[in-house]
C-alpha cells in the first residue's frame, strides 16, 4: 500500500512537471506579437501597392507565411510563429520592391517610346521642309 502511494506520488509529480513544461513553452520564448503586427502591416501595404499585378507569387508567399505564423501562434509555437512572421515581412517587402521595380521599368519603357515617337515626328517634320 505504501509502495503504491509512493508510486502514485511519483507519477503525479512527473505529470505536474510535464504540464508545467508544456505551459511554459511560450513563456521561455516571448510571444512574437510585434513581428506578427509588422508582417500584417507589410502584407496589407503590399496588397494596396502594385504587388498583386507585378509580384503576385511573392505576395501569395507572404500571405501564406503570415497565415502560418498566426497558426503557430495559436498552437503556442512562439519561435515558429516569429520565424514565419519574419519570412512574411521579408516576402511582403520583396513583393513591394519587385512591383516598384516593374512599375519603374514600365514607366521608363513608356518614356522611351514617347521619345522615339517625338524623334520620328521631328524627322518627318524636318524632311518636309
Rosetta blueprint (number, residue, H / E / L):
1 X L
2 X H
3 X H
4 X H
5 X H
6 X H
7 X H
8 X H
9 X H
10 X H
11 X H
12 X H
13 X H
14 X H
15 X H
16 X H
17 X H
18 X H
19 X H
20 X H
21 X H
22 X H
23 X H
24 X L
25 X H
26 X H
27 X H
28 X H
29 X L
30 X L
31 X L
32 X L
33 X H
34 X H
35 X H
36 X H
37 X H
38 X H
39 X H
40 X H
41 X H
42 X H
43 X H
44 X H
45 X H
46 X H
47 X H
48 X H
49 X L
50 X L
51 X H
52 X H
53 X H
54 X H
55 X L
56 X H
57 X H
58 X H
59 X H
60 X H
61 X H
62 X H
63 X H
64 X H
65 X H
66 X H
67 X H
68 X H
69 X H
70 X H
71 X H
72 X H
73 X H
74 X H
75 X L
76 X L
77 X L
78 X H
79 X H
80 X H
81 X H
82 X H
83 X H
84 X H
85 X H
86 X H
87 X H
88 X H
89 X H
90 X H
91 X H
92 X H
93 X H
94 X H
95 X H
96 X H
97 X H
98 X H
99 X H
100 X H
101 X H
102 X H
103 X H
104 X H
105 X H
106 X H
107 X H
108 X H
109 X H
110 X H
111 X H
112 X H
113 X H
114 X H
115 X H
116 X H
117 X H
118 X H
119 X H
120 X H
121 X H
122 X H
123 X H
124 X H
125 X H
126 X H
127 X H
128 X H
129 X L
